[in-house]
Amino acid sequence: MSRLPAPVDLLDVSSRLPEEARLARRSVARFVDERFLPVIRDHFRAGTFPMELVAEMAALGIFGMNLKGYGCAGLSEVAYGACMQELERGDSGLRSFASVQGALCMYPILAYGSEEQRERWLPAMSRGEAIGCFGLTEPDFGSDPGGMRTRAAPRGGGFVLRGTKAWITNGTVAQVAVVWAKVGDGDARSIRGFLVERGAPGFSAREVAGKLSLRASATAELHLDDVFVPATSVLPGTDGAGLRAPLSCLSKARYGIAWGAVGAAVACFEAARRHAVERVQFGLPIGAFQLVQEKLVEIWQGIVQGQLLALRLGELADEGRLDPVQVSMGKRANVRMARDASRLAREVLGASGIVDDHPVMRHMMNLESVYTYEGTHDVHTLALGRAATGLDAFS
């Protein structure tokens, strides 16, 4: 007698989610299945993001959903994480769009902005009427953001910004960029945040060409050529904060990645499992062979462990006890798990795994970027090593 396959969520982690999280996740999962998955292949091929779906994402409360006030949904961190998992089950580019909008743009405006800045930008961003991007990384400074060369020179009622930012998600579609720059001739302690609006003289965004990863995501290089930013567009709470301010934003985004990576692994597992029970070789479904079963079990085990890790991070966040070291553990472990899962899933699919009739190769290519951005795997390793030993490998 045949048995139904066991659920991906073997330990029923979903039952641990608060009701609001289950409802939000269900709505986002339906959006991904019905609206996003039917179009992602064409957008990935074309190297475009489905901007036509932004209004629907906003209507679901996805943008800044874990922020309170100013039109934001104000849901729990667990609910936010569960929704990021569903978005990345669709594509890393989809989750990145929402993550940058909420964690890297709306959050710093809420945490470090003036009341006028919050009132101006947050309601519009929650409705998807204004899109943001986050300008920290530079062509020569990624893992070492404190070495940035972008400068803000004080001048008559504001600052003049000069520099270049690289690998900026949403950069070509954003109405506002949260740009980080050193003030005057200061060091990393002088870094402040600036709201640079599209159309400002001297400000331009150039799309990154030739990407083989995150193709369904708008990635840009930002150029600031003596861009004047009025004092009213400087984030006041970043004065004196140095790198602590942008790193706090990155910690918010990395938390979402820890959940999102599980979603990418789930998509790969389901594709591989389906193929394993349908593909017949030597008179049997290939899923009947021990080697294929081992690959599926390795992926499945990683997913279950990743679910538990992400959930615990969410619980700590909702209790106000989440530490950046814990976030590093979650981002590092779950992204590596998903990256390994995509490769094993591709092996199960064989030659079929390299074509975009299946989602596996798309997720595999995307995860190469996720493995690198928001703190590379190696940088998180050293951050955890410092926490384990008390010894700093960065200096």
C-alpha positions as CSV (number, residue, x, y, z in Angstrom):
1,M,0.0,0.0,0.0
2,S,1.5,3.4,-1.0
3,R,2.0,6.1,1.5
4,L,1.6,9.8,1.0
5,P,5.0,11.6,1.2
6,A,5.8,13.1,4.6
7,P,5.5,16.9,4.7
8,V,8.6,19.1,4.3
9,D,7.8,20.5,7.7
10,L,8.5,17.2,9.4
11,L,8.6,18.5,13.0
12,D,5.5,20.7,12.4
13,V,7.4,23.9,13.1
14,S,4.5,25.8,11.5
15,S,2.3,24.9,14.5
16,R,4.7,26.9,16.7
17,L,3.9,30.1,14.7
18,P,1.5,32.6,16.2
19,E,-1.9,32.8,14.5
20,E,-1.0,36.1,12.8
21,A,2.2,34.6,11.4
22,R,0.3,31.6,10.0
23,L,-2.3,33.9,8.4
24,A,0.3,36.2,6.9
25,R,2.4,33.4,5.7
26,R,-0.6,31.7,4.0
27,S,-1.4,34.9,2.2
28,V,2.1,35.4,1.0
29,A,2.4,31.8,-0.1
30,R,-0.7,32.1,-2.2
31,F,0.7,35.3,-3.8
32,V,3.9,33.5,-4.6
33,D,2.1,30.4,-6.1
34,E,-0.6,32.2,-8.0
35,R,1.0,35.5,-9.1
36,F,4.8,35.2,-8.9
37,L,5.8,31.7,-10.0
38,P,3.9,31.9,-13.3
39,V,6.0,34.8,-14.4
40,I,9.4,34.3,-12.7
41,R,11.0,32.3,-15.6
42,D,10.3,35.0,-18.1
43,H,11.7,37.7,-15.8
44,F,14.7,35.7,-14.9
45,R,15.5,35.1,-18.6
46,A,15.0,38.8,-19.3
47,G,16.9,40.0,-16.3
48,T,14.0,42.1,-15.0
49,F,12.0,42.4,-11.7
50,P,8.2,42.1,-12.0
51,M,7.4,45.7,-10.9
52,E,3.8,45.1,-11.9
53,L,3.4,43.0,-8.7
54,V,4.7,45.7,-6.3
55,A,1.2,47.1,-5.6
56,E,0.0,43.6,-4.7
57,M,2.9,43.1,-2.4
58,A,2.1,46.4,-0.7
59,A,-1.6,45.4,-0.4
60,L,-0.4,42.2,1.5
61,G,1.5,44.5,3.9
62,I,4.8,43.0,3.0
63,F,6.8,46.2,3.0
64,G,8.0,47.0,6.5
65,M,5.6,44.5,7.9
66,N,7.5,44.1,11.2
67,L,7.7,47.9,11.7
68,K,5.1,49.8,13.8
69,G,3.2,52.9,12.8
70,Y,3.3,55.1,9.7
71,G,1.1,52.7,7.8
72,C,3.2,49.6,8.5
73,A,1.6,46.3,9.4
74,G,3.3,46.0,12.8
75,L,3.4,42.2,12.7
76,S,5.8,40.1,14.8
77,E,9.3,39.3,13.8
78,V,8.3,35.6,13.5
79,A,5.5,36.6,11.1
80,Y,7.9,38.7,9.1
81,G,10.4,35.8,8.9
82,A,7.8,33.3,7.8
83,C,6.8,35.6,5.0
84,M,10.4,36.1,3.9
85,Q,10.7,32.3,3.7
86,E,7.7,32.2,1.3
87,L,9.0,35.0,-0.8
88,E,12.4,33.3,-1.3
89,R,10.7,30.1,-2.0
90,G,9.6,32.1,-5.1
91,D,13.0,33.7,-5.8
92,S,15.8,35.3,-3.9
93,G,15.2,38.4,-6.0
94,L,11.7,38.7,-4.7
95,R,12.7,38.4,-1.0
96,S,15.6,40.8,-1.6
97,F,13.3,43.4,-3.0
98,A,11.1,43.3,0.1
99,S,14.0,42.9,2.5
100,V,15.8,46.0,1.1
101,Q,12.6,48.0,1.1
102,G,11.8,47.2,4.7
103,A,14.9,46.3,6.6
104,L,17.5,48.4,4.8
105,C,15.5,51.5,3.9
106,M,12.3,51.8,6.0
107,Y,14.0,50.6,9.2
108,P,16.8,53.2,9.2
109,I,14.3,56.0,8.5
110,L,12.2,54.8,11.4
111,A,15.1,54.2,13.7
112,Y,17.4,57.2,12.8
113,G,15.2,59.6,10.9
114,S,13.4,62.7,12.0
115,E,9.6,62.8,12.4
116,E,9.3,64.7,9.2
117,Q,11.3,62.1,7.3
118,R,9.2,59.3,8.8
119,E,5.9,61.0,7.8
120,R,7.1,61.7,4.3
121,W,8.6,58.4,3.4
122,L,7.3,55.5,5.5
123,P,3.6,55.6,4.5
124,A,4.5,55.9,0.8
125,M,7.0,53.1,1.1
126,S,4.6,50.8,2.9
127,R,2.1,51.4,0.0
128,G,4.8,50.6,-2.5
129,E,4.5,54.1,-4.0
130,A,8.1,54.9,-3.1
131,I,10.9,52.3,-3.5
132,G,14.2,52.6,-1.6
133,C,17.7,51.3,-1.9
134,F,20.6,51.1,0.5
135,G,24.0,52.5,-0.5
136,L,26.8,51.1,1.7
137,T,29.0,48.8,-0.4
138,E,31.5,50.4,-2.7
139,P,33.6,48.9,-5.6
140,D,36.7,48.7,-3.4
141,F,35.0,48.2,0.0
142,G,32.5,45.4,0.7
143,S,33.4,43.4,3.7
144,D,35.3,46.4,5.1
145,P,32.6,49.1,4.9
146,G,34.6,51.4,7.2
147,G,37.1,52.0,4.4
148,M,34.5,53.6,2.2
149,R,35.6,56.5,0.1
150,T,32.3,58.3,-0.3
151,R,32.5,61.7,1.4
152,A,30.0,64.3,2.5
153,A,31.4,67.8,2.6
154,P,29.4,70.3,4.7
155,R,28.2,73.2,2.6
156,G,25.5,75.9,3.1
157,G,22.6,74.2,4.8
158,G,23.5,70.7,3.9
159,F,26.2,68.4,2.5
160,V,27.7,67.7,-0.9
161,L,28.2,63.9,-1.5
162,R,30.8,62.5,-3.9
163,G,31.5,58.8,-4.4
164,T,30.3,55.5,-5.9
165,K,28.2,52.6,-4.4
166,A,28.2,49.1,-5.9
167,W,25.9,46.1,-6.0
168,I,22.8,48.1,-4.9
169,T,19.6,46.1,-5.0
170,N,16.6,48.2,-6.2
171,G,19.1,50.9,-7.3
172,T,17.6,51.6,-10.7
173,V,14.0,51.6,-9.5
174,A,14.3,53.5,-6.3
175,Q,12.9,56.9,-5.5
176,V,15.2,57.3,-2.5
177,A,18.6,55.9,-1.6
178,V,19.8,55.6,2.0
179,V,23.4,56.5,1.3
180,W,26.2,56.2,3.9
181,A,29.2,58.5,3.7
182,K,32.1,59.8,5.8
183,V,31.7,63.5,6.8
184,G,34.6,65.7,5.9
185,D,38.0,64.1,6.4
186,G,36.7,61.9,9.3
187,D,37.3,58.2,9.8
188,A,34.6,55.5,10.1
189,R,33.3,57.1,13.3
190,S,32.1,60.1,11.1
191,I,29.9,57.9,8.9
192,R,26.3,59.3,8.6
193,G,23.2,58.4,6.7
194,F,21.7,60.6,3.9
195,L,18.5,60.4,2.0
196,V,19.3,61.0,-1.6
197,E,16.3,61.4,-3.9
198,R,16.1,60.2,-7.5
199,G,16.5,63.2,-9.9
200,A,18.9,65.1,-7.6
201,P,21.5,66.8,-9.8
202,G,24.7,64.7,-10.0
203,F,23.0,61.5,-8.8
204,S,22.6,58.5,-11.2
205,A,22.1,54.8,-11.1
206,R,23.6,52.4,-13.7
207,E,22.3,48.9,-14.0
208,V,24.9,46.1,-13.5
209,A,25.1,44.1,-16.8
210,G,26.0,40.5,-17.3
211,K,24.6,39.0,-14.0
212,L,24.3,35.2,-13.9
213,S,22.7,35.4,-10.4
214,L,19.8,37.4,-9.0
215,R,18.7,38.1,-12.6
216,A,15.2,38.9,-11.5
217,S,16.5,41.7,-9.3
218,A,17.4,45.3,-10.2
219,T,21.1,45.7,-9.2
220,A,22.9,49.0,-9.8
221,E,26.0,51.1,-9.3
222,L,25.2,54.5,-7.8
223,H,27.2,57.5,-8.8
224,L,27.2,60.7,-6.6
225,D,29.0,63.5,-8.4
226,D,28.8,66.5,-6.1
227,V,25.2,65.8,-5.1
228,F,23.8,68.4,-2.7
229,V,21.7,66.9,0.2
230,P,19.9,69.4,2.4
231,A,20.2,69.1,6.1
232,T,16.5,68.0,6.2
233,S,17.5,64.9,4.3
234,V,20.3,63.8,6.8
235,L,19.3,61.0,9.2
236,P,19.8,62.9,12.5
237,G,20.1,59.7,14.6
238,T,23.2,58.6,12.7
239,D,25.3,61.6,14.0
240,G,28.0,60.0,16.1
241,A,26.8,56.5,15.5
242,G,29.5,55.6,12.9
243,L,29.2,52.1,11.5
244,R,26.8,51.0,14.2
245,A,23.9,52.5,12.4
246,P,24.3,50.8,9.0
247,L,25.3,47.6,10.7
248,S,22.1,47.6,12.7
249,C,20.2,47.8,9.4
250,L,22.2,44.9,8.0
251,S,21.4,42.8,11.1
252,K,17.7,43.3,10.4
253,A,18.2,42.2,6.8
254,R,20.3,39.2,7.7
255,Y,17.6,38.0,10.0
256,G,15.2,37.8,7.1
257,I,17.8,36.0,5.0
258,A,18.1,33.3,7.6
259,W,14.4,32.6,7.0
260,G,14.4,33.2,3.3
261,A,17.2,30.6,2.6
262,V,14.9,27.9,4.1
263,G,12.4,28.8,1.4
264,A,14.9,28.4,-1.4
265,A,15.8,25.0,0.0
266,V,12.2,24.0,0.2
267,A,11.6,24.9,-3.4
268,C,14.7,22.8,-4.4
269,F,13.6,19.8,-2.3
270,E,10.1,19.8,-3.7
271,A,11.3,19.9,-7.2
272,A,13.9,17.1,-6.6
273,R,11.4,14.9,-4.7
274,R,8.8,15.3,-7.5
275,H,11.3,14.3,-10.1
276,A,12.5,11.4,-8.0
277,V,9.1,9.7,-7.8
278,E,8.2,10.4,-11.5
279,R,11.5,9.7,-13.3
280,V,11.8,6.0,-14.1
281,Q,15.2,4.3,-14.8
282,F,16.1,0.6,-14.7
283,G,12.4,-0.1,-14.3
284,L,11.9,1.9,-11.0
285,P,11.4,5.5,-10.0
286,I,14.9,6.8,-9.2
287,G,13.6,7.8,-5.8
288,A,13.6,4.0,-5.0
289,F,17.4,4.0,-5.2
290,Q,19.5,4.4,-2.1
291,L,21.8,7.1,-3.4
292,V,18.9,9.3,-4.5
293,Q,17.2,8.9,-1.2
294,E,20.3,9.9,0.6
295,K,20.5,13.2,-1.3
296,L,16.8,13.9,-0.6
297,V,17.3,13.1,3.1
298,E,20.3,15.4,3.4
299,I,18.3,18.3,1.9
300,W,15.3,17.5,4.1
301,Q,17.4,17.3,7.3
302,G,19.0,20.7,6.5
303,I,15.6,22.2,6.0
304,V,14.2,21.0,9.3
305,Q,17.3,22.2,11.2
306,G,17.1,25.6,9.3
307,Q,13.4,25.9,10.3
308,L,14.2,25.4,13.9
309,L,17.1,27.9,13.9
310,A,15.1,30.6,12.1
311,L,12.1,30.2,14.4
312,R,14.3,30.5,17.5
313,L,15.9,33.7,16.1
314,G,12.4,35.0,15.5
315,E,11.3,34.2,19.1
316,L,14.4,36.0,20.4
317,A,13.7,39.0,18.2
318,D,10.2,39.3,19.5
319,E,11.5,39.1,23.0
320,G,13.9,41.9,22.3
321,R,16.9,39.6,23.0
322,L,18.3,38.9,19.5
323,D,22.0,39.5,19.3
324,P,23.9,40.2,16.0
325,V,26.1,37.1,16.8
326,Q,23.0,35.0,16.8
327,V,21.9,36.5,13.5
328,S,25.4,35.7,12.0
329,M,24.9,32.1,13.0
330,G,21.5,32.0,11.4
331,K,22.6,33.7,8.1
332,R,25.7,31.6,7.8
333,A,24.2,28.2,8.6
334,N,21.0,28.5,6.7
335,V,22.4,30.0,3.5
336,R,25.1,27.3,3.4
337,M,22.4,24.7,4.0
338,A,20.3,26.1,1.1
339,R,23.3,26.4,-1.2
340,D,24.2,22.7,-0.6
341,A,20.5,21.7,-1.0
342,S,20.4,23.3,-4.4
343,R,23.4,21.4,-5.6
344,L,22.1,18.1,-4.3
345,A,18.7,18.8,-5.9
346,R,20.4,19.5,-9.2
347,E,22.1,16.1,-9.0
348,V,18.8,14.4,-8.4
349,L,17.3,16.1,-11.5
350,G,20.3,15.2,-13.6
351,A,20.4,17.0,-17.0
352,S,16.9,18.3,-16.4
353,G,18.2,20.3,-13.5
354,I,20.1,22.7,-15.7
355,V,17.1,24.0,-17.6
356,D,14.7,26.6,-16.3
357,D,11.6,24.3,-16.6
358,H,12.7,23.5,-13.0
359,P,13.5,26.1,-10.4
360,V,16.6,24.5,-9.0
361,M,19.4,26.0,-11.1
362,R,17.8,29.4,-10.7
363,H,17.9,29.1,-6.9
364,M,21.4,27.7,-7.1
365,M,22.7,30.7,-9.0
366,N,20.8,33.1,-6.7
367,L,22.2,31.5,-3.6
368,E,25.7,32.2,-4.8
369,S,24.9,35.9,-4.3
370,V,23.1,35.4,-1.0
371,Y,26.1,33.4,0.2
372,T,28.1,36.6,-0.5
373,Y,25.9,39.6,0.3
374,E,24.8,40.9,3.6
375,G,28.1,39.8,5.0
376,T,30.0,37.0,3.2
377,H,30.1,33.5,4.7
378,D,33.7,34.0,5.7
379,V,33.0,37.3,7.4
380,H,30.2,35.7,9.5
381,T,32.6,32.9,10.3
382,L,35.1,35.4,11.7
383,A,32.4,37.3,13.6
384,L,31.4,34.0,15.2
385,G,35.1,33.1,15.8
386,R,35.5,36.3,17.6
387,A,32.5,35.6,19.8
388,A,33.8,32.1,20.5
389,T,37.4,33.1,21.4
390,G,37.3,36.7,22.3
391,L,40.1,37.2,19.7
392,D,39.5,39.6,16.7
393,A,40.7,38.2,13.4
394,F,39.8,41.5,11.7
395,S,42.6,43.5,13.2
